[in-house]
């Protein structure tokens, strides 16, 4: 193998590794964030209930109207943020596809 071919193989391998790492981080990062949120949520609940057993603690939380409303507002707000994010992503994707379609149709007419 010549040096140029060897260098090309090394660059190709490096790009494949970088691509694999970016895909893994794209797939793992949301789950890691979710695990971190659940961990902190667990610590907050344990702090509220001062170490009671799991089922007893859950019943205590759900029978307290104030805490139940707080959890409802937290989950509702998170759902609203998720919906807004999805709407923005759909709009951006639609605009991108419209531009791409116009670009492709303009190229075909020439």
Backbone atoms as SQL, in Angstrom:
CREATE TABLE atoms (id INTEGER PRIMARY KEY, chain TEXT, resi INTEGER, resn TEXT, atom TEXT, x REAL, y REAL, z REAL);
INSERT INTO atoms VALUES
  (1, 'A', 1, 'UNK', 'N', 0.835, -1.185, 0.000),
  (2, 'A', 1, 'UNK', 'CA', 0.000, 0.000, 0.000),
  (3, 'A', 1, 'UNK', 'C', 0.873, 1.238, 0.000),
  (4, 'A', 2, 'UNK', 'N', 0.418, 2.216, -0.734),
  (5, 'A', 2, 'UNK', 'CA', 1.165, 3.476, -0.748),
  (6, 'A', 2, 'UNK', 'C', 0.794, 4.304, 0.474),
  (7, 'A', 3, 'UNK', 'N', 1.605, 5.317, 0.730),
  (8, 'A', 3, 'UNK', 'CA', 1.352, 6.186, 1.880),
  (9, 'A', 3, 'UNK', 'C', 0.028, 6.930, 1.740),
  (10, 'A', 4, 'UNK', 'N', -0.318, 7.348, 0.532),
  (11, 'A', 4, 'UNK', 'CA', -1.567, 8.080, 0.313),
  (12, 'A', 4, 'UNK', 'C', -2.771, 7.196, 0.615),
  (13, 'A', 5, 'UNK', 'N', -2.711, 5.932, 0.186),
  (14, 'A', 5, 'UNK', 'CA', -3.801, 4.996, 0.449),
  (15, 'A', 5, 'UNK', 'C', -3.920, 4.717, 1.939),
  (16, 'A', 6, 'UNK', 'N', -2.782, 4.545, 2.595),
  (17, 'A', 6, 'UNK', 'CA', -2.772, 4.293, 4.034),
  (18, 'A', 6, 'UNK', 'C', -3.341, 5.487, 4.798),
  (19, 'A', 7, 'UNK', 'N', -2.975, 6.685, 4.398),
  (20, 'A', 7, 'UNK', 'CA', -3.496, 7.899, 5.037),
  (21, 'A', 7, 'UNK', 'C', -5.009, 7.988, 4.823),
  (22, 'A', 8, 'UNK', 'N', -5.465, 7.657, 3.603),
  (23, 'A', 8, 'UNK', 'CA', -6.899, 7.690, 3.314),
  (24, 'A', 8, 'UNK', 'C', -7.660, 6.710, 4.184),
  (25, 'A', 9, 'UNK', 'N', -7.090, 5.520, 4.410),
  (26, 'A', 9, 'UNK', 'CA', -7.720, 4.518, 5.267),
  (27, 'A', 9, 'UNK', 'C', -7.781, 5.008, 6.715),
  (28, 'A', 10, 'UNK', 'N', -6.705, 5.634, 7.174),
  (29, 'A', 10, 'UNK', 'CA', -6.683, 6.150, 8.538),
  (30, 'A', 10, 'UNK', 'C', -7.737, 7.238, 8.731),
  (31, 'A', 11, 'UNK', 'N', -7.834, 8.154, 7.758),
  (32, 'A', 11, 'UNK', 'CA', -8.835, 9.216, 7.850),
  (33, 'A', 11, 'UNK', 'C', -10.243, 8.640, 7.811),
  (34, 'A', 12, 'UNK', 'N', -10.445, 7.656, 6.945),
  (35, 'A', 12, 'UNK', 'CA', -11.753, 7.025, 6.840),
  (36, 'A', 12, 'UNK', 'C', -12.130, 6.352, 8.153),
  (37, 'A', 13, 'UNK', 'N', -11.176, 5.647, 8.767),
  (38, 'A', 13, 'UNK', 'CA', -11.431, 4.994, 10.046),
  (39, 'A', 13, 'UNK', 'C', -11.703, 6.017, 11.136),
  (40, 'A', 14, 'UNK', 'N', -10.942, 7.099, 11.143),
  (41, 'A', 14, 'UNK', 'CA', -11.149, 8.144, 12.148),
  (42, 'A', 14, 'UNK', 'C', -12.538, 8.756, 12.000),
  (43, 'A', 15, 'UNK', 'N', -12.972, 9.003, 10.764),
  (44, 'A', 15, 'UNK', 'CA', -14.301, 9.567, 10.552),
  (45, 'A', 15, 'UNK', 'C', -15.389, 8.582, 10.959),
  (46, 'A', 16, 'UNK', 'N', -15.173, 7.289, 10.702),
  (47, 'A', 16, 'UNK', 'CA', -16.153, 6.284, 11.110),
  (48, 'A', 16, 'UNK', 'C', -16.255, 6.214, 12.630),
  (49, 'A', 17, 'UNK', 'N', -15.120, 6.300, 13.312),
  (50, 'A', 17, 'UNK', 'CA', -15.131, 6.280, 14.783),
  (51, 'A', 17, 'UNK', 'C', -15.831, 7.522, 15.329),
  (52, 'A', 18, 'UNK', 'N', -15.520, 8.694, 14.759),
  (53, 'A', 18, 'UNK', 'CA', -16.192, 9.925, 15.189),
  (54, 'A', 18, 'UNK', 'C', -17.690, 9.857, 14.937),
  (55, 'A', 19, 'UNK', 'N', -18.085, 9.304, 13.797),
  (56, 'A', 19, 'UNK', 'CA', -19.498, 9.157, 13.486),
  (57, 'A', 19, 'UNK', 'C', -20.175, 8.218, 14.479),
  (58, 'A', 20, 'UNK', 'N', -19.522, 7.120, 14.801),
  (59, 'A', 20, 'UNK', 'CA', -20.063, 6.174, 15.774),
  (60, 'A', 20, 'UNK', 'C', -20.206, 6.828, 17.146),
  (61, 'A', 21, 'UNK', 'N', -19.190, 7.592, 17.566),
  (62, 'A', 21, 'UNK', 'CA', -19.266, 8.278, 18.857),
  (63, 'A', 21, 'UNK', 'C', -20.382, 9.314, 18.885),
  (64, 'A', 22, 'UNK', 'N', -20.573, 10.022, 17.799),
  (65, 'A', 22, 'UNK', 'CA', -21.645, 11.021, 17.768),
  (66, 'A', 22, 'UNK', 'C', -23.017, 10.348, 17.824),
  (67, 'A', 23, 'UNK', 'N', -23.162, 9.222, 17.130),
  (68, 'A', 23, 'UNK', 'CA', -24.431, 8.493, 17.173),
  (69, 'A', 23, 'UNK', 'C', -24.682, 7.952, 18.580),
  (70, 'A', 24, 'UNK', 'N', -23.656, 7.394, 19.192),
  (71, 'A', 24, 'UNK', 'CA', -23.824, 6.873, 20.555),
  (72, 'A', 24, 'UNK', 'C', -24.175, 7.988, 21.533),
  (73, 'A', 25, 'UNK', 'N', -23.502, 9.123, 21.426),
  (74, 'A', 25, 'UNK', 'CA', -23.816, 10.214, 22.345),
  (75, 'A', 25, 'UNK', 'C', -25.223, 10.741, 22.089),
  (76, 'A', 26, 'UNK', 'N', -25.648, 10.756, 20.834),
  (77, 'A', 26, 'UNK', 'CA', -27.000, 11.197, 20.496),
  (78, 'A', 26, 'UNK', 'C', -28.041, 10.260, 21.092),
  (79, 'A', 27, 'UNK', 'N', -27.743, 8.966, 21.103),
  (80, 'A', 27, 'UNK', 'CA', -28.696, 7.985, 21.633),
  (81, 'A', 27, 'UNK', 'C', -28.631, 7.859, 23.153),
  (82, 'A', 28, 'UNK', 'N', -27.457, 8.003, 23.741),
  (83, 'A', 28, 'UNK', 'CA', -27.278, 7.765, 25.176),
  (84, 'A', 28, 'UNK', 'C', -27.586, 9.009, 26.010),
  (85, 'A', 29, 'UNK', 'N', -27.288, 10.187, 25.489),
  (86, 'A', 29, 'UNK', 'CA', -27.434, 11.420, 26.274),
  (87, 'A', 29, 'UNK', 'C', -28.846, 11.625, 26.823),
  (88, 'A', 30, 'UNK', 'N', -29.912, 11.441, 26.038),
  (89, 'A', 30, 'UNK', 'CA', -31.244, 11.631, 26.621),
  (90, 'A', 30, 'UNK', 'C', -31.548, 10.645, 27.750),
  (91, 'A', 31, 'UNK', 'N', -31.098, 9.404, 27.597),
  (92, 'A', 31, 'UNK', 'CA', -31.357, 8.414, 28.645),
  (93, 'A', 31, 'UNK', 'C', -30.552, 8.724, 29.906),
  (94, 'A', 32, 'UNK', 'N', -29.328, 9.203, 29.737),
  (95, 'A', 32, 'UNK', 'CA', -28.519, 9.587, 30.890),
  (96, 'A', 32, 'UNK', 'C', -29.150, 10.772, 31.610),
  (97, 'A', 33, 'UNK', 'N', -29.657, 11.731, 30.851),
  (98, 'A', 33, 'UNK', 'CA', -30.332, 12.877, 31.453),
  (99, 'A', 33, 'UNK', 'C', -31.587, 12.432, 32.196),
  (100, 'A', 34, 'UNK', 'N', -32.343, 11.521, 31.598),
  (101, 'A', 34, 'UNK', 'CA', -33.549, 11.012, 32.248),
  (102, 'A', 34, 'UNK', 'C', -33.202, 10.286, 33.552),
  (103, 'A', 35, 'UNK', 'N', -32.153, 9.488, 33.538),
  (104, 'A', 35, 'UNK', 'CA', -31.723, 8.792, 34.754),
  (105, 'A', 35, 'UNK', 'C', -31.304, 9.791, 35.824),
  (106, 'A', 36, 'UNK', 'N', -30.616, 10.841, 35.432),
  (107, 'A', 36, 'UNK', 'CA', -30.205, 11.873, 36.381),
  (108, 'A', 36, 'UNK', 'C', -31.418, 12.590, 36.973),
  (109, 'A', 37, 'UNK', 'N', -32.401, 12.899, 36.141),
  (110, 'A', 37, 'UNK', 'CA', -33.621, 13.552, 36.627),
  (111, 'A', 37, 'UNK', 'C', -34.351, 12.638, 37.607),
  (112, 'A', 38, 'UNK', 'N', -34.472, 11.355, 37.272),
  (113, 'A', 38, 'UNK', 'CA', -35.133, 10.425, 38.185),
  (114, 'A', 38, 'UNK', 'C', -34.375, 10.292, 39.504),
  (115, 'A', 39, 'UNK', 'N', -33.059, 10.312, 39.439),
  (116, 'A', 39, 'UNK', 'CA', -32.267, 10.231, 40.665),
  (117, 'A', 39, 'UNK', 'C', -32.555, 11.427, 41.568),
  (118, 'A', 40, 'UNK', 'N', -32.536, 12.630, 40.994),
  (119, 'A', 40, 'UNK', 'CA', -32.808, 13.815, 41.804),
  (120, 'A', 40, 'UNK', 'C', -34.255, 13.837, 42.294),
  (121, 'A', 41, 'UNK', 'N', -35.181, 13.391, 41.456),
  (122, 'A', 41, 'UNK', 'CA', -36.580, 13.298, 41.857),
  (123, 'A', 41, 'UNK', 'C', -36.727, 12.343, 43.039),
  (124, 'A', 42, 'UNK', 'N', -36.019, 11.223, 42.974),
  (125, 'A', 42, 'UNK', 'CA', -36.045, 10.252, 44.074),
  (126, 'A', 42, 'UNK', 'C', -35.508, 10.872, 45.360),
  (127, 'A', 43, 'UNK', 'N', -34.420, 11.621, 45.247),
  (128, 'A', 43, 'UNK', 'CA', -33.848, 12.252, 46.433),
  (129, 'A', 43, 'UNK', 'C', -34.804, 13.284, 47.035),
  (130, 'A', 44, 'UNK', 'N', -35.506, 14.015, 46.192),
  (131, 'A', 44, 'UNK', 'CA', -36.473, 14.998, 46.695),
  (132, 'A', 44, 'UNK', 'C', -37.617, 14.300, 47.406),
  (133, 'A', 45, 'UNK', 'N', -38.126, 13.219, 46.820),
  (134, 'A', 45, 'UNK', 'CA', -39.239, 12.480, 47.436),
  (135, 'A', 45, 'UNK', 'C', -38.800, 11.872, 48.760),
  (136, 'A', 46, 'UNK', 'N', -37.604, 11.305, 48.795),
  (137, 'A', 46, 'UNK', 'CA', -37.097, 10.736, 50.054),
  (138, 'A', 46, 'UNK', 'C', -36.956, 11.837, 51.105),
  (139, 'A', 47, 'UNK', 'N', -36.536, 13.011, 50.673),
  (140, 'A', 47, 'UNK', 'CA', -36.437, 14.133, 51.605),
  (141, 'A', 47, 'UNK', 'C', -37.794, 14.541, 52.146),
  (142, 'A', 48, 'UNK', 'N', -38.829, 14.485, 51.291),
  (143, 'A', 48, 'UNK', 'CA', -40.186, 14.807, 51.744),
  (144, 'A', 48, 'UNK', 'C', -40.686, 13.803, 52.776),
  (145, 'A', 49, 'UNK', 'N', -40.397, 12.554, 52.546),
  (146, 'A', 49, 'UNK', 'CA', -41.011, 11.484, 53.338),
  (147, 'A', 49, 'UNK', 'C', -40.115, 10.923, 54.432),
  (148, 'A', 50, 'UNK', 'N', -38.937, 11.401, 54.554),
  (149, 'A', 50, 'UNK', 'CA', -38.026, 11.037, 55.641),
  (150, 'A', 50, 'UNK', 'C', -37.806, 9.540, 55.779),
  (151, 'A', 51, 'UNK', 'N', -37.620, 8.853, 54.661),
  (152, 'A', 51, 'UNK', 'CA', -37.172, 7.475, 54.679),
  (153, 'A', 51, 'UNK', 'C', -38.222, 6.416, 54.937),
  (154, 'A', 52, 'UNK', 'N', -39.512, 6.691, 54.731),
  (155, 'A', 52, 'UNK', 'CA', -40.525, 5.646, 54.901),
  (156, 'A', 52, 'UNK', 'C', -40.418, 4.638, 53.755),
  (157, 'A', 53, 'UNK', 'N', -40.954, 3.415, 53.927),
  (158, 'A', 53, 'UNK', 'CA', -40.919, 2.415, 52.846),
  (159, 'A', 53, 'UNK', 'C', -41.633, 2.912, 51.590),
  (160, 'A', 54, 'UNK', 'N', -41.305, 2.315, 50.446),
  (161, 'A', 54, 'UNK', 'CA', -41.753, 2.793, 49.148),
  (162, 'A', 54, 'UNK', 'C', -43.256, 2.962, 48.971),
  (163, 'A', 55, 'UNK', 'N', -44.047, 1.907, 49.204),
  (164, 'A', 55, 'UNK', 'CA', -45.489, 1.989, 48.997),
  (165, 'A', 55, 'UNK', 'C', -46.123, 2.973, 49.969),
  (166, 'A', 56, 'UNK', 'N', -45.711, 2.912, 51.209),
  (167, 'A', 56, 'UNK', 'CA', -46.246, 3.836, 52.218),
  (168, 'A', 56, 'UNK', 'C', -45.897, 5.280, 51.851),
  (169, 'A', 57, 'UNK', 'N', -44.692, 5.479, 51.346),
  (170, 'A', 57, 'UNK', 'CA', -44.269, 6.807, 50.936),
  (171, 'A', 57, 'UNK', 'C', -45.125, 7.293, 49.761),
  (172, 'A', 58, 'UNK', 'N', -45.367, 6.431, 48.771),
  (173, 'A', 58, 'UNK', 'CA', -46.152, 6.821, 47.614),
  (174, 'A', 58, 'UNK', 'C', -47.590, 7.162, 48.008),
  (175, 'A', 59, 'UNK', 'N', -48.169, 6.363, 48.883),
  (176, 'A', 59, 'UNK', 'CA', -49.525, 6.650, 49.352),
  (177, 'A', 59, 'UNK', 'C', -49.556, 7.980, 50.099),
  (178, 'A', 60, 'UNK', 'N', -48.540, 8.240, 50.892),
  (179, 'A', 60, 'UNK', 'CA', -48.461, 9.511, 51.607),
  (180, 'A', 60, 'UNK', 'C', -48.369, 10.697, 50.665),
  (181, 'A', 61, 'UNK', 'N', -47.615, 10.556, 49.600),
  (182, 'A', 61, 'UNK', 'CA', -47.490, 11.644, 48.628),
  (183, 'A', 61, 'UNK', 'C', -48.809, 11.854, 47.893),
  (184, 'A', 62, 'UNK', 'N', -49.435, 10.785, 47.450),
  (185, 'A', 62, 'UNK', 'CA', -50.647, 10.911, 46.642),
  (186, 'A', 62, 'UNK', 'C', -51.863, 11.336, 47.468),
  (187, 'A', 63, 'UNK', 'N', -51.849, 11.128, 48.760),
  (188, 'A', 63, 'UNK', 'CA', -52.981, 11.565, 49.585),
  (189, 'A', 63, 'UNK', 'C', -52.838, 13.011, 50.011),
  (190, 'A', 64, 'UNK', 'N', -51.681, 13.598, 49.826),
  (191, 'A', 64, 'UNK', 'CA', -51.474, 15.005, 50.142),
  (192, 'A', 64, 'UNK', 'C', -51.809, 15.822, 48.900),
  (193, 'A', 65, 'UNK', 'N', -52.908, 16.575, 48.959),
  (194, 'A', 65, 'UNK', 'CA', -53.401, 17.290, 47.788),
  (195, 'A', 65, 'UNK', 'C', -52.393, 18.322, 47.292),
  (196, 'A', 66, 'UNK', 'N', -51.730, 19.002, 48.180),
  (197, 'A', 66, 'UNK', 'CA', -50.771, 20.030, 47.772),
  (198, 'A', 66, 'UNK', 'C', -49.630, 19.415, 46.976),
  (199, 'A', 67, 'UNK', 'N', -49.077, 18.326, 47.462),
  (200, 'A', 67, 'UNK', 'CA', -47.979, 17.676, 46.746),
  (201, 'A', 67, 'UNK', 'C', -48.451, 17.103, 45.425),
  (202, 'A', 68, 'UNK', 'N', -49.649, 16.544, 45.397),
  (203, 'A', 68, 'UNK', 'CA', -50.175, 15.982, 44.164),
  (204, 'A', 68, 'UNK', 'C', -50.339, 17.078, 43.113),
  (205, 'A', 69, 'UNK', 'N', -50.810, 18.242, 43.533),
  (206, 'A', 69, 'UNK', 'CA', -50.943, 19.363, 42.595),
  (207, 'A', 69, 'UNK', 'C', -49.577, 19.823, 42.111),
  (208, 'A', 70, 'UNK', 'N', -48.593, 19.835, 42.996),
  (209, 'A', 70, 'UNK', 'CA', -47.248, 20.239, 42.598),
  (210, 'A', 70, 'UNK', 'C', -46.707, 19.286, 41.536),
  (211, 'A', 71, 'UNK', 'N', -46.857, 17.970, 41.767),
  (212, 'A', 71, 'UNK', 'CA', -46.401, 16.997, 40.780),
  (213, 'A', 71, 'UNK', 'C', -47.161, 17.163, 39.466),
  (214, 'A', 72, 'UNK', 'N', -48.463, 17.435, 39.543),
  (215, 'A', 72, 'UNK', 'CA', -49.262, 17.629, 38.329),
  (216, 'A', 72, 'UNK', 'C', -48.753, 18.841, 37.548),
  (217, 'A', 73, 'UNK', 'N', -48.461, 19.937, 38.244),
  (218, 'A', 73, 'UNK', 'CA', -47.948, 21.120, 37.559),
  (219, 'A', 73, 'UNK', 'C', -46.569, 20.855, 36.950),
  (220, 'A', 74, 'UNK', 'N', -45.727, 20.124, 37.675),
  (221, 'A', 74, 'UNK', 'CA', -44.386, 19.816, 37.140),
  (222, 'A', 74, 'UNK', 'C', -44.496, 18.981, 35.869),
  (223, 'A', 75, 'UNK', 'N', -45.288, 17.907, 35.914),
  (224, 'A', 75, 'UNK', 'CA', -45.424, 17.052, 34.732),
  (225, 'A', 75, 'UNK', 'C', -46.151, 17.772, 33.603),
  (226, 'A', 76, 'UNK', 'N', -47.138, 18.599, 33.931),
  (227, 'A', 76, 'UNK', 'CA', -47.833, 19.373, 32.912),
  (228, 'A', 76, 'UNK', 'C', -46.903, 20.360, 32.221),
  (229, 'A', 77, 'UNK', 'N', -46.075, 21.038, 33.003),
  (230, 'A', 77, 'UNK', 'CA', -45.125, 21.992, 32.443),
  (231, 'A', 77, 'UNK', 'C', -44.104, 21.275, 31.568),
  (232, 'A', 78, 'UNK', 'N', -43.627, 20.121, 32.036),
  (233, 'A', 78, 'UNK', 'CA', -42.667, 19.348, 31.234),
  (234, 'A', 78, 'UNK', 'C', -43.311, 18.889, 29.921),
  (235, 'A', 79, 'UNK', 'N', -44.569, 18.470, 29.969),
  (236, 'A', 79, 'UNK', 'CA', -45.277, 18.063, 28.758),
  (237, 'A', 79, 'UNK', 'C', -45.460, 19.221, 27.794),
  (238, 'A', 80, 'UNK', 'N', -45.746, 20.401, 28.344),
  (239, 'A', 80, 'UNK', 'CA', -45.906, 21.579, 27.504),
  (240, 'A', 80, 'UNK', 'C', -44.580, 21.935, 26.817),
  (241, 'A', 81, 'UNK', 'N', -43.478, 21.877, 27.562),
  (242, 'A', 81, 'UNK', 'CA', -42.170, 22.163, 26.971),
  (243, 'A', 81, 'UNK', 'C', -41.825, 21.154, 25.880),
  (244, 'A', 82, 'UNK', 'N', -42.144, 19.893, 26.128),
  (245, 'A', 82, 'UNK', 'CA', -41.895, 18.858, 25.126),
  (246, 'A', 82, 'UNK', 'C', -42.707, 19.135, 23.858),
  (247, 'A', 83, 'UNK', 'N', -43.971, 19.491, 24.023),
  (248, 'A', 83, 'UNK', 'CA', -44.818, 19.796, 22.877),
  (249, 'A', 83, 'UNK', 'C', -44.304, 20.976, 22.076),
  (250, 'A', 84, 'UNK', 'N', -43.855, 22.031, 22.767),
  (251, 'A', 84, 'UNK', 'CA', -43.304, 23.193, 22.074),
  (252, 'A', 84, 'UNK', 'C', -42.037, 22.835, 21.304),
  (253, 'A', 85, 'UNK', 'N', -41.210, 22.008, 21.914),
  (254, 'A', 85, 'UNK', 'CA', -39.989, 21.579, 21.239),
  (255, 'A', 85, 'UNK', 'C', -40.322, 20.775, 19.986),
  (256, 'A', 86, 'UNK', 'N', -41.281, 19.868, 20.083),
  (257, 'A', 86, 'UNK', 'CA', -41.663, 19.054, 18.932),
  (258, 'A', 86, 'UNK', 'C', -42.262, 19.915, 17.827),
  (259, 'A', 87, 'UNK', 'N', -43.068, 20.921, 18.200),
  (260, 'A', 87, 'UNK', 'CA', -43.646, 21.819, 17.204),
  (261, 'A', 87, 'UNK', 'C', -42.547, 22.569, 16.458),
  (262, 'A', 88, 'UNK', 'N', -41.572, 23.075, 17.197),
  (263, 'A', 88, 'UNK', 'CA', -40.465, 23.793, 16.559),
  (264, 'A', 88, 'UNK', 'C', -39.665, 22.881, 15.642),
  (265, 'A', 89, 'UNK', 'N', -39.446, 21.642, 16.073),
  (266, 'A', 89, 'UNK', 'CA', -38.717, 20.692, 15.228),
  (267, 'A', 89, 'UNK', 'C', -39.488, 20.378, 13.955),
  (268, 'A', 90, 'UNK', 'N', -40.810, 20.205, 14.061),
  (269, 'A', 90, 'UNK', 'CA', -41.623, 19.931, 12.875),
  (270, 'A', 90, 'UNK', 'C', -41.600, 21.111, 11.913),
  (271, 'A', 91, 'UNK', 'N', -41.702, 22.323, 12.448),
  (272, 'A', 91, 'UNK', 'CA', -41.663, 23.510, 11.588),
  (273, 'A', 91, 'UNK', 'C', -40.316, 23.625, 10.872),
  (274, 'A', 92, 'UNK', 'N', -39.239, 23.422, 11.608),
  (275, 'A', 92, 'UNK', 'CA', -37.904, 23.510, 11.005),
  (276, 'A', 92, 'UNK', 'C', -37.726, 22.436, 9.930),
  (277, 'A', 93, 'UNK', 'N', -38.213, 21.242, 10.197),
  (278, 'A', 93, 'UNK', 'CA', -38.093, 20.154, 9.221),
  (279, 'A', 93, 'UNK', 'C', -38.926, 20.456, 7.980),
  (280, 'A', 94, 'UNK', 'N', -40.114, 20.999, 8.169),
  (281, 'A', 94, 'UNK', 'CA', -40.974, 21.340, 7.045),
  (282, 'A', 94, 'UNK', 'C', -40.320, 22.416, 6.178),
  (283, 'A', 95, 'UNK', 'N', -39.770, 23.440, 6.802),
  (284, 'A', 95, 'UNK', 'CA', -39.094, 24.499, 6.048),
  (285, 'A', 95, 'UNK', 'C', -37.884, 23.955, 5.297),
  (286, 'A', 96, 'UNK', 'N', -37.122, 23.090, 5.961),
  (287, 'A', 96, 'UNK', 'CA', -35.946, 22.509, 5.311),
  (288, 'A', 96, 'UNK', 'C', -36.346, 21.672, 4.097),
  (289, 'A', 97, 'UNK', 'N', -37.392, 20.874, 4.260),
  (290, 'A', 97, 'UNK', 'CA', -37.833, 20.030, 3.141),
  (291, 'A', 97, 'UNK', 'C', -38.412, 20.861, 2.000),
  (292, 'A', 98, 'UNK', 'N', -39.134, 21.938, 2.316),
  (293, 'A', 98, 'UNK', 'CA', -39.669, 22.802, 1.267),
  (294, 'A', 98, 'UNK', 'C', -38.540, 23.438, 0.462),
  (295, 'A', 99, 'UNK', 'N', -37.500, 23.894, 1.150),
  (296, 'A', 99, 'UNK', 'CA', -36.349, 24.481, 0.452),
  (297, 'A', 99, 'UNK', 'C', -35.660, 23.436, -0.423),
  (298, 'A', 100, 'UNK', 'N', -35.523, 22.244, 0.117),
  (299, 'A', 100, 'UNK', 'CA', -34.848, 21.177, -0.636),
  (300, 'A', 100, 'UNK', 'C', -35.662, 20.773, -1.858),
  (301, 'A', 101, 'UNK', 'N', -36.980, 20.683, -1.705),
  (302, 'A', 101, 'UNK', 'CA', -37.842, 20.328, -2.839),
  (303, 'A', 101, 'UNK', 'C', -37.758, 21.406, -3.911),
  (304, 'A', 102, 'UNK', 'N', -37.806, 22.680, -3.484),
  (305, 'A', 102, 'UNK', 'CA', -37.697, 23.781, -4.449),
  (306, 'A', 102, 'UNK', 'C', -36.353, 23.742, -5.161),
  (307, 'A', 103, 'UNK', 'N', -35.303, 23.423, -4.422),
  (308, 'A', 103, 'UNK', 'CA', -33.963, 23.324, -5.002),
  (309, 'A', 103, 'UNK', 'C', -33.896, 22.201, -6.022),
  (310, 'A', 104, 'UNK', 'N', -34.463, 21.056, -5.698),
  (311, 'A', 104, 'UNK', 'CA', -34.433, 19.920, -6.612),
  (312, 'A', 104, 'UNK', 'C', -35.319, 20.161, -7.837),
  (313, 'A', 105, 'UNK', 'N', -36.477, 20.774, -7.644),
  (314, 'A', 105, 'UNK', 'CA', -37.350, 21.047, -8.778),
  (315, 'A', 105, 'UNK', 'C', -36.746, 22.118, -9.679),
  (316, 'A', 106, 'UNK', 'N', -36.059, 23.099, -9.097),
  (317, 'A', 106, 'UNK', 'CA', -35.394, 24.118, -9.891),
  (318, 'A', 106, 'UNK', 'C', -34.272, 23.531, -10.725),
  (319, 'A', 107, 'UNK', 'N', -33.566, 22.564, -10.182),
  (320, 'A', 107, 'UNK', 'CA', -32.487, 21.904, -10.913),
  (321, 'A', 107, 'UNK', 'C', -32.984, 21.013, -12.021),
  (322, 'A', 108, 'UNK', 'N', -34.182, 20.473, -11.882),
  (323, 'A', 108, 'UNK', 'CA', -34.740, 19.570, -12.880),
  (324, 'A', 108, 'UNK', 'C', -35.231, 20.333, -14.101),
  (325, 'A', 109, 'UNK', 'N', -35.693, 21.566, -13.898),
  (326, 'A', 109, 'UNK', 'CA', -36.244, 22.350, -15.000),
  (327, 'A', 109, 'UNK', 'C', -35.159, 22.885, -15.933),
  (328, 'A', 110, 'UNK', 'N', -33.942, 22.926, -15.510),
  (329, 'A', 110, 'UNK', 'CA', -32.847, 23.497, -16.330),
  (330, 'A', 110, 'UNK', 'C', -32.526, 22.642, -17.497);
